[in-house]
Amino acid sequence: MQKKLNIGSGKDYKKDYVNLDWNARYKVDVSHDLDEFPYPFKDNEFDEVYAAHILEHIEDLTRTLKEIERILKPGGILHIRVPHFSNGYGYSDLSHKRFFGWNSFEGFVNGYLNVDMNFEIVMKRYNFVAYGWKKLNKMVSWIFNSLIPPKYYERFLCWILPVGEIELKMRKRK
């Protein structure tokens, strides 16, 4: 059976995951501040780490990703969801420390940030997020991901029709 971790779980308690959050108001399996290192897990412990809308809140993104790399098994998946910089709602949350663009994680996997990370990006997409509009979300997300090149979208269109988030999966290389 695969072992999965949901970091920064908050209200999103996931069955069959180890749910980690620092906030005592939420149901968690492990209480820990993600800005404190090391995390309370063994090396190569998890097959999957799910990080939905938490990486924009942490202080040191590089150190956090290195710590996730440490606890993820070789071949394991880091599943990330982060706000796109065009997401206007993201600016309302004053605890956000950063926003993300299409190529934000490329520097970590391609080495041009002088960081040695052992990940490869295996999936990346925009998710249009209009609450309560599932069919519209699917259609617009499909258009963004299938018909519009990311460079063109971020340069010319993102402020006209903003997306909510970027979702990506990175695999830890062997």
FENUR-V853295 format. One line per field, one symbol per residue. psi: psi as a letter, one per 30 degrees, with the letter a starting at -180 (. if undefined). A space follows every 10 residues. Layout:
BEGIN
psi->???
END
This chain:
BEGIN
psi->kkkkkjkheb fikkkgljkk lfjfflklek jkkfgkkllh llkhekfkkk ijheffflej eeeeeeeeee fklkflkjjk klklffjefe ffjffkfllk legefefeff ggghkjkhlk kfkklkjkjj kgieeeeeee eeeefefjke eeefeffffe iklelkklkk kkl.
END
